[in-house]
Amino acid sequence: MTFDIPHMLATGLIVFAVIWLVDHTSTFENAAKGRKTLFKVIGVFVAIVILNLVWPYGSTAWTGA
């Protein structure tokens, strides 16, 4: 099994950033809770897809060999 620690850290940072931006941006201030959740899910999905297109998981992984 391989672990790509830098990719995992980048993924966590992206998830945190999207959630923080939706919660702290005035654009979503008056949105209902369900709509904010929808924006978070779509934002995380799009950001992670872009990350995986640019930097595929496992490309910098250490295999221990």
C-alpha positions as semicolon CSV with decimal commas, in nm:
position;residue;x (nm);y (nm);z (nm)
1;M;0,000;0,000;0,000
2;T;0,125;0,348;-0,079
3;F;0,068;0,670;0,108
4;D;0,098;1,003;-0,066
5;I;0,129;1,229;0,236
6;P;0,171;1,559;0,042
7;H;-0,142;1,480;-0,161
8;M;-0,333;1,399;0,158
9;L;-0,224;1,728;0,314
10;A;-0,323;1,922;0,002
11;T;-0,664;1,752;0,003
12;G;-0,721;1,839;0,367
13;L;-0,617;2,199;0,307
14;I;-0,855;2,228;0,012
15;V;-1,147;2,084;0,211
16;F;-1,074;2,323;0,500
17;A;-1,044;2,621;0,263
18;V;-1,372;2,551;0,083
19;I;-1,563;2,505;0,409
20;W;-1,407;2,817;0,561
21;L;-1,477;3,027;0,250
22;V;-1,843;2,924;0,234
23;D;-1,890;2,991;0,606
24;H;-1,708;3,327;0,610
25;T;-1,793;3,484;0,273
26;S;-2,068;3,744;0,263
27;T;-2,197;3,597;-0,064
28;F;-2,340;3,299;0,128
29;E;-2,442;3,496;0,437
30;N;-2,816;3,490;0,375
31;A;-2,826;3,140;0,228
32;A;-3,019;2,869;0,408
33;K;-2,827;2,597;0,590
34;G;-2,914;2,338;0,325
35;R;-2,799;2,565;0,043
36;K;-2,467;2,633;0,222
37;T;-2,416;2,259;0,259
38;L;-2,486;2,212;-0,112
39;F;-2,230;2,481;-0,200
40;K;-1,974;2,311;0,027
41;V;-2,029;1,969;-0,129
42;I;-2,010;2,102;-0,484
43;G;-1,708;2,319;-0,400
44;V;-1,514;2,034;-0,240
45;F;-1,603;1,798;-0,525
46;V;-1,489;2,039;-0,797
47;A;-1,172;2,136;-0,610
48;I;-1,071;1,773;-0,546
49;V;-1,142;1,673;-0,907
50;I;-0,919;1,958;-1,026
51;L;-0,648;1,858;-0,776
52;N;-0,659;1,497;-0,896
53;L;-0,641;1,602;-1,261
54;V;-0,338;1,821;-1,197
55;W;-0,171;1,597;-0,937
56;P;-0,288;1,231;-0,947
57;Y;-0,289;1,045;-0,616
58;G;0,010;0,816;-0,581
59;S;0,233;1,000;-0,826
60;T;0,467;1,112;-0,545
61;A;0,399;0,822;-0,311
62;W;0,675;0,641;-0,130
63;T;0,639;0,266;-0,183
64;G;0,905;0,162;0,062
65;A;1,111;-0,014;-0,204
